[in-house]
Amino acid sequence: MGEILEFPSRQAQGLAFLDRELRALLQARGADQRLIDFAVSQLTRTYAQLSESEQYSFSVELPGSIDAADRDALYRQINTGLEGIRKENHALMVQLVARLVLAELRLFQHERVE
């Protein structure tokens, strides 16, 4: 079986979800359109940067004497380890992104002139 391609990408789906949910939340709390647009822009831009930063890429040169089974086992172990690190970091980074965006919203509200 070949590789499955998803359209839109998971990142695009995630950003669309964030956009919809944040707009609905802010509208329910009485925010005006200018604040909603600013909040969505800040959150989606920052979250997109976070997603890009989680795309790890590196190479490992293995000795020629390693057999295919050992190579595949090592590959799986490295991927499993990286995924664990990514998940741990992702939870913390999402929390920090939320705090950053909230601080930016407060500053935006404080500085804007009506």
N, C-alpha and C positions, 0 to 999 in steps of 0.2 A: 504494500500500500504506500502511496506517495505522501508527500507532505501536504497538510491541509492549510490553505490560506484563508484567513478570515477577513471579511470586508464588512464594515470598516474595521480597522485594526483594534486590538484590545485597548490601546492607548486612546484612540479616538472615541471608542465606546465609553471609556472611563471619564474622559473629559466632557463628553456630552451629558453623562449622568451627573457629574459635578455641576455643570452649568444649570441643568433643569432643577436639581434639588436646591441649589443655593438661591436661584431666582425665586422659587416657590417659598422657601423659608423666609427670605427677606421681605417678599411681598406680604406674607402672612403677618409679619411683624411691623408692617406699615412703612417700610423703606420706600423712598422715591426712586424713580427710574435711574437717575444719575448715580445714586449710591449703589444700586443693584448692578448697573453696568460696570462701575469701577470695581466692585467686589469680585464679580465674575471674571473680569479681565485679570485682576491680580492673582486670584486663585488658580485659574487655568494656566496662566503663564508660569507661575511658580511650580505648580504640579507637573507641568510638562518638563520643566528643567529637572525636577526630581526624577521623573521617569527616565529621562535621558542619562542621568548620572548612574542609574542602576544597570545599565547595559555593560556588564563587565566583558573585557576581552583581553586575553593574553595567550601566550603559547608556552608550551613546555617541550623541550627537546629530550626525547627518550633515547636510551641506548639502543643500538641496533639489535642487541641480543634479547630484548624483551619480546615475549611471544604475544600473539593477538589477544588471548584471554586475559593476560595480565594487563595489557594496554587498555583493554575495554573496562576492566575492573577499576583501574586507576582513573580513567576518564569519568566513570560513574561516581567514584568517591569524591573527586574534585568538584564535579557539578553539584553533588549533594551538599558538600560543605559550603560552596558559594551560595547556593540557594538558602541555606540556613542563615548565613551572614546577611544576605539580602533581605530576608524576612525580618530579622531582628532590627536591622537598620531602617527598614521601611516604616515600621511602626513608630519608631522614634522620630523619623523625619516627617511623617505625616502630622504628628503632634506639633512639631516645630513649625511646619508650614502653616498650620491652622493658627497658631499663636502669632506668627508673623503677619498673616493676612488680617487678623483681627486688629493688631496694632496699626497696620496701614489704614484700615477702615476708620479707626478712631481718629487718627491723624488727619485723614481726608475730611472727615466730618468737622473736626475742629478748625481746619484751615480754610475750608471752602467759604466763599462769600455768596450769599443768596441775593 
